[in-house]
Amino acid sequence: MSELRFVRMGFGADAVDYQEAWDEQRRVHAARFAGEIPDTVLLLEHPPVYTAGRRTEDSERPLDGTPVIDVDRGGKITWHGPGQLVGYPIQQLPRPVDVVAHVRRLEEALIRTCAEFGLETTRVEGRSGVWVLGDPVEQRPSLGGLSLDFDPRLTDEEFDPRLNGPEYAPSNAGQRREDRKIAQIGIRVAKGVTMHGFSFNVNPDMKWFDRIIPCGIRDAGVASLAGELGREVTVEEVVPVVEKHLREVLENADLRPRPIEKASA
């Protein structure tokens, strides 16, 4: 069992500028690598900001030229802002580093958090993060009067949901009964120590996501805890629950890397 320290950097009126938090991440990362501090999780809210991971394509960025901060994490473009809890676990991992296992642990802590609030969430194969599953495709309502067999988001490479009104907006995925992501995860591991982490949509204005292609995914959307539960939930309520489940999952994790099977000759 490894010790885990939580630092609440700022919420609400004290939301932390993204660059300030990034600088603090690097400072904490260096201290953790040097063995000066234990594993540390920074928890905070950001003022509204778009950030783009290394795999973000130009076609996924805001059409109106809204500034985007390019960062050194994995994943694609997302939004951070009021009503969203952001967590940056700075954790020492054994070598060889198992990045996938670290992502799965963060997902597990957030799945448990949602469950404690009464919301069932899960993983989606091939897509990181925490998801609310939609209905089977054949049971979903049609879009624009067309069968989902002809969903232009899947069949037209030039189709842009940002230009086609609210019926295709990521924030309306729940109304379309599609899969929708409630927590995004993007990390980086440097010198065996993790950086970046997760953003958990508690009660933000979800329309911020409609200006981008969230995580580069066109055929699904985004969700919030408050929206799915149909009642008000605050970041302040969620913070201690997230801390509890992160502690349970990260402190008790078996951090030994998964064995690598050698191919037979």
C-alpha positions as CSV (number, residue, x, y, z in Angstrom):
1,M,0.0,0.0,0.0
2,S,1.3,3.4,-1.0
3,E,0.5,6.7,0.7
4,L,-1.7,9.1,-1.3
5,R,-1.9,12.8,-0.6
6,F,-4.7,15.1,-1.9
7,V,-4.3,18.8,-2.6
8,R,-7.4,20.9,-3.3
9,M,-6.0,23.7,-5.4
10,G,-9.1,25.8,-6.0
11,F,-12.8,25.7,-6.9
12,G,-15.6,28.1,-7.9
13,A,-14.4,31.7,-7.5
14,D,-10.9,30.3,-6.8
15,A,-10.8,28.2,-10.0
16,V,-7.2,27.6,-11.1
17,D,-5.9,29.0,-14.4
18,Y,-4.8,26.1,-16.7
19,Q,-1.2,27.3,-17.1
20,E,-0.9,27.7,-13.3
21,A,-2.1,24.2,-12.7
22,W,0.2,22.9,-15.4
23,D,3.2,24.6,-13.8
24,E,2.2,23.1,-10.5
25,Q,1.9,19.7,-12.0
26,R,5.5,19.9,-13.3
27,R,6.7,21.1,-9.9
28,V,5.0,18.2,-8.1
29,H,6.1,15.8,-10.8
30,A,9.8,16.7,-10.2
31,A,9.4,16.4,-6.4
32,R,7.7,13.0,-6.7
33,F,10.5,11.7,-9.1
34,A,13.1,12.9,-6.6
35,G,11.3,11.1,-3.8
36,E,10.6,14.3,-1.8
37,I,6.9,13.8,-1.6
38,P,4.4,10.9,-1.8
39,D,2.0,10.2,-4.6
40,T,-0.1,13.3,-4.9
41,V,-3.5,14.1,-6.5
42,L,-4.3,17.7,-7.4
43,L,-8.0,18.5,-7.5
44,L,-9.5,21.7,-8.9
45,E,-11.8,23.5,-11.3
46,H,-10.5,25.5,-14.2
47,P,-11.9,28.6,-15.8
48,P,-13.3,27.8,-19.3
49,V,-10.5,26.4,-21.5
50,Y,-10.0,24.0,-24.4
51,T,-7.0,21.8,-24.3
52,A,-5.7,19.5,-27.1
53,G,-3.7,16.3,-26.6
54,R,-1.1,15.1,-29.1
55,R,-3.5,13.3,-31.4
56,T,-5.9,16.2,-32.0
57,E,-6.7,17.0,-35.6
58,D,-7.3,20.5,-36.9
59,S,-10.9,19.4,-37.9
60,E,-11.7,18.8,-34.3
61,R,-10.9,22.3,-33.0
62,P,-13.4,25.2,-32.5
63,L,-14.5,26.6,-35.9
64,D,-14.6,30.2,-34.6
65,G,-10.9,30.3,-33.8
66,T,-11.4,30.1,-30.0
67,P,-7.9,29.6,-28.5
68,V,-6.8,26.1,-27.6
69,I,-3.9,25.1,-25.4
70,D,-1.9,22.3,-26.8
71,V,-0.6,20.0,-24.1
72,D,1.7,17.0,-23.9
73,R,-0.9,14.4,-22.7
74,G,-2.4,11.6,-24.7
75,G,-5.9,11.8,-26.2
76,K,-7.5,14.6,-28.2
77,I,-9.3,17.8,-27.6
78,T,-11.6,18.5,-24.7
79,W,-13.0,21.3,-22.6
80,H,-12.4,22.2,-18.9
81,G,-14.4,24.7,-16.9
82,P,-16.9,25.5,-14.1
83,G,-18.9,22.6,-12.9
84,Q,-16.2,20.1,-13.9
85,L,-14.0,18.4,-11.4
86,V,-10.4,18.0,-12.7
87,G,-7.9,15.6,-11.1
88,Y,-4.2,15.3,-11.8
89,P,-2.7,12.2,-10.1
90,I,1.1,12.5,-9.8
91,Q,2.0,8.9,-9.1
92,Q,5.2,6.9,-9.3
93,L,4.7,3.7,-11.3
94,P,7.1,0.7,-11.5
95,R,9.0,0.0,-14.7
96,P,8.1,-1.2,-17.3
97,V,5.2,1.3,-16.9
98,D,1.7,-0.1,-17.5
99,V,-0.1,3.0,-18.8
100,V,-3.3,1.1,-19.6
101,A,-3.6,-0.2,-16.1
102,H,-3.2,3.3,-14.7
103,V,-6.0,4.6,-17.0
104,R,-8.2,1.7,-15.9
105,R,-7.7,2.5,-12.2
106,L,-8.8,6.1,-12.8
107,E,-11.8,4.9,-14.6
108,E,-12.7,2.5,-11.8
109,A,-12.5,5.2,-9.2
110,L,-14.9,7.4,-11.2
111,I,-17.3,4.5,-12.0
112,R,-17.5,3.9,-8.2
113,T,-18.1,7.6,-7.6
114,C,-21.0,7.7,-10.1
115,A,-22.5,4.5,-8.5
116,E,-22.4,6.1,-5.1
117,F,-24.6,9.0,-6.5
118,G,-26.9,6.4,-8.1
119,L,-25.7,6.5,-11.7
120,E,-24.6,3.4,-13.5
121,T,-21.6,3.9,-15.8
122,T,-19.1,1.7,-17.5
123,R,-16.2,1.5,-20.0
124,V,-16.6,1.3,-23.7
125,E,-14.1,-0.9,-25.5
126,G,-11.6,1.1,-27.5
127,R,-12.6,4.4,-25.9
128,S,-11.0,5.6,-22.7
129,G,-13.0,7.4,-20.0
130,V,-16.3,6.7,-18.2
131,W,-19.5,6.3,-20.1
132,V,-23.2,6.3,-19.8
133,L,-24.5,3.7,-22.2
134,G,-27.2,4.6,-24.7
135,D,-29.9,2.4,-26.1
136,P,-29.1,-0.2,-28.8
137,V,-28.8,1.5,-32.2
138,E,-32.0,0.0,-33.5
139,Q,-34.0,1.5,-30.6
140,R,-32.7,5.0,-30.8
141,P,-34.8,7.8,-32.4
142,S,-34.0,8.8,-36.0
143,L,-32.0,11.9,-36.7
144,G,-33.4,14.4,-39.1
145,G,-36.1,12.0,-40.1
146,L,-33.6,9.5,-41.4
147,S,-32.9,6.0,-40.2
148,L,-29.7,5.7,-38.1
149,D,-28.5,3.3,-40.8
150,F,-27.9,6.6,-42.7
151,D,-26.4,8.6,-39.9
152,P,-24.2,11.1,-41.8
153,R,-21.7,11.3,-38.9
154,L,-20.7,7.7,-39.8
155,T,-21.0,7.7,-43.6
156,D,-19.9,11.2,-44.7
157,E,-16.3,12.0,-43.9
158,E,-17.0,15.7,-44.5
159,F,-20.0,15.9,-42.3
160,D,-19.5,18.3,-39.4
161,P,-21.9,18.0,-36.4
162,R,-20.9,21.5,-35.3
163,L,-22.6,23.0,-38.3
164,N,-25.8,21.0,-38.3
165,G,-27.8,22.3,-35.4
166,P,-28.7,20.9,-31.9
167,E,-29.9,17.5,-33.2
168,Y,-26.3,16.5,-33.7
169,A,-24.8,18.4,-30.8
170,P,-22.6,16.3,-28.4
171,S,-24.5,17.8,-25.5
172,N,-27.8,16.4,-26.7
173,A,-26.6,12.8,-26.9
174,G,-28.8,11.9,-23.9
175,Q,-31.9,13.0,-25.8
176,R,-30.7,10.9,-28.8
177,R,-30.2,8.0,-26.3
178,E,-26.6,7.5,-27.5
179,D,-23.5,6.6,-25.6
180,R,-22.2,9.6,-23.8
181,K,-18.9,10.3,-21.9
182,I,-19.2,11.6,-18.4
183,A,-15.5,11.6,-17.6
184,Q,-12.5,12.2,-19.8
185,I,-9.0,10.7,-19.2
186,G,-5.8,11.8,-20.8
187,I,-2.4,11.1,-19.2
188,R,1.3,11.3,-19.7
189,V,4.0,9.3,-18.0
190,A,7.5,10.9,-17.8
191,K,10.4,9.2,-15.9
192,G,7.9,6.7,-14.5
193,V,5.7,9.3,-12.9
194,T,2.2,10.1,-14.2
195,M,0.9,13.6,-15.1
196,H,-2.5,15.0,-16.3
197,G,-5.4,12.8,-15.4
198,F,-9.2,13.1,-15.6
199,S,-12.0,15.6,-15.9
200,F,-15.4,14.7,-14.5
201,N,-18.5,16.5,-15.7
202,V,-20.5,17.2,-12.5
203,N,-22.8,20.1,-13.5
204,P,-21.1,22.2,-16.2
205,D,-22.8,24.1,-19.1
206,M,-22.5,21.2,-21.6
207,K,-22.9,23.4,-24.6
208,W,-19.1,24.2,-24.4
209,F,-18.6,20.8,-25.9
210,D,-20.7,21.6,-28.9
211,R,-18.0,23.9,-30.3
212,I,-15.5,21.0,-30.7
213,I,-15.5,17.3,-31.6
214,P,-15.0,16.1,-28.0
215,C,-12.2,13.5,-27.8
216,G,-12.4,13.3,-31.6
217,I,-15.5,11.1,-31.3
218,R,-18.3,12.0,-33.8
219,D,-20.9,9.3,-33.1
220,A,-21.3,9.7,-29.4
221,G,-21.7,12.6,-27.0
222,V,-21.1,14.0,-23.5
223,A,-23.0,13.8,-20.2
224,S,-22.9,15.3,-16.8
225,L,-23.7,13.8,-13.4
226,A,-26.4,16.4,-12.6
227,G,-28.0,16.0,-16.1
228,E,-28.2,12.2,-15.9
229,L,-29.6,12.2,-12.3
230,G,-32.0,15.0,-13.1
231,R,-31.1,16.9,-10.0
232,E,-28.6,19.5,-8.8
233,V,-25.2,18.1,-7.8
234,T,-22.2,20.3,-7.0
235,V,-18.5,19.8,-7.4
236,E,-18.3,20.5,-3.6
237,E,-20.4,17.4,-3.0
238,V,-18.4,15.2,-5.4
239,V,-14.9,16.1,-4.2
240,P,-14.8,14.0,-1.0
241,V,-16.5,11.0,-2.8
242,V,-13.9,11.1,-5.6
243,E,-11.1,11.3,-3.0
244,K,-12.5,8.3,-1.2
245,H,-12.6,6.1,-4.3
246,L,-9.3,7.3,-5.6
247,R,-7.7,6.4,-2.3
248,E,-9.4,3.0,-2.3
249,V,-8.3,2.2,-5.9
250,L,-4.8,3.8,-6.0
251,E,-3.5,3.0,-2.6
252,N,-4.6,-0.7,-2.8
253,A,-3.5,-1.3,-6.4
254,D,-1.0,-3.9,-7.3
255,L,1.3,-1.7,-9.3
256,R,3.4,-4.6,-10.6
257,P,3.4,-4.4,-14.5
258,R,1.4,-7.0,-16.3
259,P,3.6,-9.9,-17.5
260,I,4.5,-9.6,-21.2
261,E,4.0,-12.8,-23.0
262,K,6.8,-13.7,-25.4
263,A,5.8,-14.8,-28.8
264,S,6.7,-18.4,-29.4
265,A,9.4,-19.1,-32.1
